Amino acid sequence: MNFFKNILNKVKPHFESGGKLENFYPAYDAFETFLFVPDHTTHSGSHIRDSIDLKRTMGTVVLALIPTILFGMWNLGYQYHSALMQDATFMQNLIFGFWKFLPLLVVSYGVGLTVEFAFAIYRGHSVNEGYLVSGMLIPLIMPVDVPLWMLAVSVVFAVVIGKEVFGGTGMNILNPALTARAFLFFAYPSHMSGDKVWVHGATTDGYSGATILGDLAANTTKWENLVWTSKDAFLGFIPGSIGETSMIAILLGAAILIATGIGSWRIILSTFVGGYIMAYIFNLLGFNALMETPAHIHLIIGGFAFGAVFMASDPVTATQTNTGKYIYGFLIGVFAILIRIFNPAYPEGMMLAVLLMNVFAPLIDHYVIQNNIKKRLKRITV
């Protein structure tokens, strides 16, 4: 690391005040603080001292995503070779998935960071760190064959409209990754839904690339008649977005987030509880295939688990009070199942549920705080 440190120290004078490239200092600062712990602190406003800065926090989230990334790449290859009815080794599946996932990742980070750097240079402040996570999440929730130019447009929309117009990282009211997915979902629906978008090579004659939710939403078959089992769904051997299929990989990520204190166990737990209760109520009614699907199955299919762990618990767009976190997570679970069951056009209800509750998160916190104030005032007057 001393090699990189020496290079940065050598070029630093060019980016400091009076240097030829002083207008690009935010770009230099981004690289320096990404590689090394910053040597500066906040000089105004209230702040606390901590041993971990925002970049390291974001890095921990990326670390928690590694299990889903590795499994997602393997599953890309597995689903592709299954579509062609070809046998493939573990490494063949993984390598195939890597080469399909890499362009999505490069475009996501390349376009997103370019926009972030442009805004930082224009405003004259440090580059926001939040996109370290958003840039990884976006390709993980996209279909494998989404055109790269569409992905680039959605990234620009998410960074500019979903975050920068509100002031950047820490000020946005909507989750940037889900904003990108929602933009593509409504702007180019044919590339974000249907039987042919989730598996590379799903256009093969005689093969359907439909997801479990897609088949159930069509109401043409019931859960017990599908080719997939609950074990397949739990392990992740099913079609779907790159990072959303394996419950085990997602739970490993959840364990890392909770153990490090970065993810809120209150939100994650209450989201699963809300989803289970809502699904169980529909089980009692049972008018169609989705309603009759066992409640616990709803939690392991689609993007429910991934959304609960990595989207709902976003510390910026979620509620901040402990009581509010329970309410916020519970309502996300409830609305995700409601949207999934009542509107077959949107069988993946988690995306809309999280974005909806992102908007209401400040209101939930407001009423929680006001309720606490009223309780304290009553104790004073007694």
Secondary structure per residue as TSV (DSSP state, phi and psi in degrees):
chain	resnum	aa	ss	phi	psi
A	1	M	-	360.0	-22.8
A	2	N	H	-61.7	-31.5
A	3	F	H	-60.0	-48.0
A	4	F	H	-67.9	-38.2
A	5	K	H	-61.8	-41.2
A	6	N	H	-64.9	-39.1
A	7	I	H	-64.7	-45.1
A	8	L	H	-63.5	-41.5
A	9	N	H	-65.6	-32.5
A	10	K	H	-70.4	-38.4
A	11	V	H	-92.6	-9.2
A	12	K	H	-57.6	-41.3
A	13	P	H	-56.6	-29.1
A	14	H	H	-69.0	-23.4
A	15	F	H	-100.2	-11.8
A	16	E	S	-79.9	172.2
A	17	S	T	-55.0	126.3
A	18	G	T	95.9	-14.1
A	19	G	S	-77.8	165.4
A	20	K	T	-64.8	-28.4
A	21	L	T	-113.9	30.4
A	22	E	G	-61.7	-28.1
A	23	N	G	-67.8	-18.7
A	24	F	G	-101.8	16.9
A	25	Y	H	-58.0	-38.8
A	26	P	H	-56.2	-35.1
A	27	A	H	-68.4	-42.9
A	28	Y	H	-62.9	-44.9
A	29	D	H	-60.5	-35.4
A	30	A	H	-63.2	-44.8
A	31	F	H	-66.8	-42.1
A	32	E	H	-65.0	-47.5
A	33	T	H	-75.8	-18.4
A	34	F	H	-71.8	-38.1
A	35	L	H	-86.4	-31.1
A	36	F	S	-133.6	154.0
A	37	V	-	-62.9	131.3
A	38	P	-	-61.1	147.6
A	39	D	S	-104.9	17.2
A	40	H	-	-127.1	156.9
A	41	T	-	-126.5	172.3
A	42	T	-	-68.4	137.2
A	43	H	-	-109.2	-8.9
A	44	S	S	-142.2	157.8
A	45	G	S	77.2	169.0
A	46	S	-	-78.3	138.7
A	47	H	-	-157.1	166.2
A	48	I	-	-122.3	157.7
A	49	R	-	-92.2	138.1
A	50	D	-	-149.3	158.2
A	51	S	S	-83.9	-3.1
A	52	I	-	-129.9	132.2
A	53	D	-	-97.2	179.4
A	54	L	H	-64.2	-35.7
A	55	K	H	-64.2	-38.7
A	56	R	H	-70.2	-33.4
A	57	T	H	-62.6	-47.0
A	58	M	H	-63.7	-36.6
A	59	G	H	-62.7	-35.0
A	60	T	H	-66.1	-38.1
A	61	V	H	-64.4	-42.5
A	62	V	H	-60.4	-41.0
A	63	L	H	-59.4	-41.0
A	64	A	H	-66.5	-22.5
A	65	L	H	-83.2	-14.5
A	66	I	H	-56.7	-44.2
A	67	P	H	-57.9	-41.3
A	68	T	H	-70.0	-33.1
A	69	I	H	-66.1	-48.9
A	70	L	H	-63.6	-46.1
A	71	F	H	-66.7	-39.7
A	72	G	H	-60.3	-40.8
A	73	M	H	-65.0	-43.1
A	74	W	H	-62.0	-42.2
A	75	N	H	-67.3	-30.7
A	76	L	H	-58.4	-47.6
A	77	G	H	-67.5	-40.0
A	78	Y	H	-62.2	-45.9
A	79	Q	H	-66.2	-37.3
A	80	Y	H	-65.0	-49.1
A	81	H	H	-68.4	-30.3
A	82	S	H	-66.4	-37.7
A	83	A	H	-62.8	-35.2
A	84	L	T	-89.8	0.2
A	85	M	T	55.5	45.2
A	86	Q	-	-113.9	142.6
A	87	D	-	-82.1	140.8
A	88	A	-	-144.8	148.1
A	89	T	-	-78.4	169.8
A	90	F	H	-57.2	-46.5
A	91	M	H	-68.5	-35.2
A	92	Q	H	-63.3	-42.7
A	93	N	H	-63.5	-44.7
A	94	L	H	-65.4	-43.6
A	95	I	H	-66.9	-40.7
A	96	F	H	-61.0	-46.8
A	97	G	H	-62.8	-37.1
A	98	F	H	-60.1	-45.4
A	99	W	H	-72.5	-21.3
A	100	K	H	-83.5	-33.1
A	101	F	H	-80.3	-33.7
A	102	L	H	-56.3	-47.8
A	103	P	H	-59.9	-37.4
A	104	L	H	-63.6	-41.9
A	105	L	H	-67.1	-43.0
A	106	V	H	-62.9	-44.8
A	107	V	H	-65.3	-43.0
A	108	S	H	-59.8	-51.1
A	109	Y	H	-71.7	-41.6
A	110	G	H	-61.3	-50.2
A	111	V	H	-70.7	-45.8
A	112	G	H	-63.0	-45.4
A	113	L	H	-69.6	-31.6
A	114	T	H	-61.5	-44.1
A	115	V	H	-66.2	-42.5
A	116	E	H	-60.5	-45.4
A	117	F	H	-64.1	-40.8
A	118	A	H	-61.9	-43.7
A	119	F	H	-68.0	-38.1
A	120	A	H	-65.2	-43.6
A	121	I	H	-66.6	-40.5
A	122	Y	H	-65.1	-39.8
A	123	R	H	-88.1	-14.2
A	124	G	T	73.7	31.5
A	125	H	S	-125.9	173.7
A	126	S	-	-66.4	153.8
A	127	V	-	-67.6	132.5
A	128	N	-	-68.0	141.4
A	129	E	S	-87.5	-13.7
A	130	G	T	-58.1	-28.8
A	131	Y	H	-72.9	-11.2
A	132	L	H	-57.6	-36.8
A	133	V	H	-86.6	-47.8
A	134	S	H	-57.5	-39.1
A	135	G	H	-63.5	-26.9
A	136	M	H	-86.5	-36.3
A	137	L	H	-68.0	-38.2
A	138	I	H	-57.6	-53.2
A	139	P	H	-66.0	-23.6
A	140	L	H	-73.1	-19.2
A	141	I	T	-110.5	15.5
A	142	M	S	-106.8	153.2
A	143	P	-	-63.3	152.0
A	144	V	T	-64.2	-34.3
A	145	D	T	-101.8	18.9
A	146	V	-	-60.8	130.7
A	147	P	-	-56.7	138.6
A	148	L	H	-64.0	-32.7
A	149	W	H	-68.4	-33.8
A	150	M	H	-66.8	-41.8
A	151	L	H	-60.3	-41.9
A	152	A	H	-63.1	-43.1
A	153	V	H	-63.6	-41.6
A	154	S	H	-66.6	-35.5
A	155	V	H	-65.4	-45.3
A	156	V	H	-59.5	-44.6
A	157	F	H	-61.0	-44.9
A	158	A	H	-64.8	-42.6
A	159	V	H	-73.4	-43.9
A	160	V	H	-76.6	-57.7
A	161	I	T	-80.0	-36.4
A	162	G	T	-82.4	-19.3
A	163	K	T	-134.9	-57.1
A	164	E	G	-63.9	-34.7
A	165	V	G	-66.5	-18.6
A	166	F	G	-92.9	-6.0
A	167	G	T	118.1	0.7
A	168	G	S	97.1	-166.6
A	169	T	T	-55.7	131.5
A	170	G	T	94.4	-12.1
A	171	M	T	-114.7	-14.2
A	172	N	-	-71.0	147.5
A	173	I	S	-101.2	-13.3
A	174	L	S	-118.7	145.7
A	175	N	-	-65.0	120.3
A	176	P	H	-60.1	-40.9
A	177	A	H	-63.6	-44.4
A	178	L	H	-70.6	-28.4
A	179	T	H	-63.2	-41.0
A	180	A	H	-63.7	-43.6
A	181	R	H	-66.8	-40.8
A	182	A	H	-65.0	-38.9
A	183	F	H	-59.7	-48.5
A	184	L	H	-66.1	-37.3
A	185	F	H	-61.5	-40.4
A	186	F	H	-91.3	-25.9
A	187	A	H	-83.5	-37.8
A	188	Y	S	-134.2	66.8
A	189	P	G	-60.9	-31.4
A	190	S	G	-66.4	-21.2
A	191	H	G	-95.8	-2.0
A	192	M	T	-122.1	-0.4
A	193	S	S	-150.5	169.2
A	194	G	S	101.9	-176.6
A	195	D	S	-85.4	-14.0
A	196	K	S	-107.8	7.3
A	197	V	S	-106.5	-14.2
A	198	W	S	-94.4	-16.7
A	199	V	S	-127.1	124.9
A	200	H	T	-64.6	123.8
A	201	G	T	91.6	12.3
A	202	A	T	-70.1	-9.0
A	203	T	T	-79.3	0.6
A	204	T	S	-58.9	136.5
A	205	D	T	-58.0	134.2
A	206	G	T	82.3	2.0
A	207	Y	-	-119.2	134.3
A	208	S	-	-107.5	132.5
A	209	G	-	-97.2	20.7
A	210	A	-	-63.9	147.3
A	211	T	-	-87.5	170.4
A	212	I	H	-59.1	-46.8
A	213	L	H	-63.2	-36.5
A	214	G	H	-62.3	-44.1
A	215	D	H	-67.1	-42.0
A	216	L	H	-68.9	-38.1
A	217	A	H	-65.6	-31.4
A	218	A	T	-70.0	-14.3
A	219	N	T	59.4	29.8
A	220	T	S	-96.4	-13.6
A	221	T	S	-154.2	163.8
A	222	K	-	-104.6	166.5
A	223	W	G	-54.2	-45.9
A	224	E	G	-69.0	-12.3
A	225	N	G	-99.9	-1.2
A	226	L	S	-73.9	160.1
A	227	V	S	-75.0	-18.3
A	228	W	-	-92.5	149.0
A	229	T	-	-106.4	170.7
A	230	S	H	-62.6	-31.6
A	231	K	H	-65.5	-42.7
A	232	D	H	-59.7	-43.9
A	233	A	H	-66.9	-39.6
A	234	F	H	-69.4	-43.3
A	235	L	H	-75.4	-30.9
A	236	G	T	107.2	16.1
A	237	F	-	-84.0	52.1
A	238	I	S	-137.8	158.7
A	239	P	-	-68.9	154.7
A	240	G	S	160.6	-174.5
A	241	S	-	-61.3	158.5
A	242	I	T	-57.8	-43.2
A	243	G	T	-103.0	5.3
A	244	E	S	-105.8	1.0
A	245	T	S	-90.7	-33.8
A	246	S	-	-94.5	113.5
A	247	M	H	-65.3	-37.0
A	248	I	H	-63.4	-46.8
A	249	A	H	-62.9	-38.8
A	250	I	H	-66.8	-40.8
A	251	L	H	-67.1	-34.0
A	252	L	H	-62.6	-41.8
A	253	G	H	-64.0	-39.8
A	254	A	H	-62.5	-40.2
A	255	A	H	-61.3	-40.3
A	256	I	H	-66.0	-44.4
A	257	L	H	-64.2	-42.3
A	258	I	H	-71.6	-41.7
A	259	A	H	-63.5	-34.2
A	260	T	T	-87.8	-5.7
A	261	G	T	79.0	8.6
A	262	I	-	-84.4	-38.1
A	263	G	S	-95.5	146.3
A	264	S	-	-90.5	114.5
A	265	W	H	-66.7	-26.3
A	266	R	H	-64.2	-44.1
A	267	I	H	-69.1	-46.0
A	268	I	H	-60.7	-49.4
A	269	L	H	-63.6	-46.7
A	270	S	H	-67.5	-29.4
A	271	T	H	-65.2	-44.9
A	272	F	H	-65.0	-39.8
A	273	V	H	-65.0	-45.8
A	274	G	H	-61.3	-42.3
A	275	G	H	-65.7	-41.1
A	276	Y	H	-65.4	-46.0
A	277	I	H	-62.5	-44.3
A	278	M	H	-64.5	-42.4
A	279	A	H	-65.2	-38.1
A	280	Y	H	-66.0	-38.2
A	281	I	H	-61.1	-42.4
A	282	F	H	-68.6	-30.4
A	283	N	H	-58.1	-36.4
A	284	L	H	-70.3	-26.0
A	285	L	H	-87.4	-54.3
A	286	G	-	56.2	63.6
A	287	F	-	-96.0	-20.5
A	288	N	S	-145.8	-178.1
A	289	A	H	-62.7	-40.5
A	290	L	H	-67.5	-39.0
A	291	M	H	-65.0	-35.8
A	292	E	H	-83.2	-10.3
A	293	T	S	-64.4	128.5
A	294	P	-	-50.4	142.2
A	295	A	H	-56.6	-41.8
A	296	H	H	-68.5	-25.3
A	297	I	H	-69.4	-35.6
A	298	H	H	-58.8	-28.9
A	299	L	T	-78.8	-17.3
A	300	I	T	-113.8	2.4
A	301	I	S	-111.8	158.2
A	302	G	T	66.8	-153.2
A	303	G	T	-100.8	19.8
A	304	F	H	-60.7	-52.9
A	305	A	H	-65.2	-44.1
A	306	F	H	-62.3	-42.2
A	307	G	I	-65.0	-40.1
A	308	A	I	-64.2	-38.5
A	309	V	I	-85.2	-47.5
A	310	F	I	-104.2	-17.3
A	311	M	I	-105.9	-51.4
A	312	A	T	-63.5	-34.3
A	313	S	T	-86.9	9.8
A	314	D	-	-54.6	117.4
A	315	P	T	-66.2	-17.6
A	316	V	T	-83.4	-46.7
A	317	T	T	-94.7	-6.9
A	318	A	S	-89.2	174.4
A	319	T	-	-69.2	158.2
A	320	Q	-	-107.5	-25.3
A	321	T	S	-82.8	150.1
A	322	N	H	-63.2	-45.2
A	323	T	H	-64.2	-40.7
A	324	G	H	-61.7	-32.6
A	325	K	H	-64.6	-39.5
A	326	Y	H	-62.9	-45.4
A	327	I	H	-65.4	-47.0
A	328	Y	H	-58.7	-51.1
A	329	G	H	-64.5	-43.1
A	330	F	H	-59.6	-44.1
A	331	L	H	-68.8	-32.9
A	332	I	H	-61.6	-46.9
A	333	G	H	-60.2	-43.3
A	334	V	H	-63.0	-50.6
A	335	F	H	-68.3	-33.7
A	336	A	H	-59.3	-45.2
A	337	I	H	-72.1	-38.2
A	338	L	H	-58.9	-48.5
A	339	I	H	-65.1	-41.8
A	340	R	H	-59.5	-40.9
A	341	I	H	-88.8	-41.3
A	342	F	H	-84.5	-17.4
A	343	N	-	-130.1	89.8
A	344	P	T	-58.7	-18.9
A	345	A	T	-68.5	-22.4
A	346	Y	-	-124.3	62.6
A	347	P	-	-63.0	-21.6
A	348	E	-	-92.7	82.5
A	349	G	T	-78.2	-12.6
A	350	M	H	-62.8	-39.5
A	351	M	H	-58.4	-51.6
A	352	L	H	-69.5	-34.0
A	353	A	H	-65.0	-44.9
A	354	V	H	-66.3	-44.9
A	355	L	H	-63.4	-37.9
A	356	L	H	-62.6	-47.0
A	357	M	H	-74.5	-23.0
A	358	N	H	-56.6	-41.8
A	359	V	H	-67.7	-35.5
A	360	F	H	-91.3	-4.9
A	361	A	H	-56.7	-47.1
A	362	P	H	-61.7	-35.8
A	363	L	H	-66.6	-39.8
A	364	I	H	-61.4	-47.1
A	365	D	H	-61.3	-39.4
A	366	H	H	-58.5	-49.0
A	367	Y	H	-70.7	-32.4
A	368	V	H	-64.5	-44.5
A	369	I	H	-65.9	-44.0
A	370	Q	H	-62.4	-37.4
A	371	N	H	-65.1	-40.5
A	372	N	H	-64.2	-39.2
A	373	I	H	-63.0	-43.6
A	374	K	H	-62.8	-39.8
A	375	K	H	-64.0	-41.0
A	376	R	H	-67.3	-38.4
A	377	L	H	-65.7	-36.7
A	378	K	H	-65.2	-38.1
A	379	R	H	-66.4	-32.6
A	380	I	H	-70.5	-39.6
A	381	T	H	-79.3	-14.8
A	382	V	-	-72.8	360.0
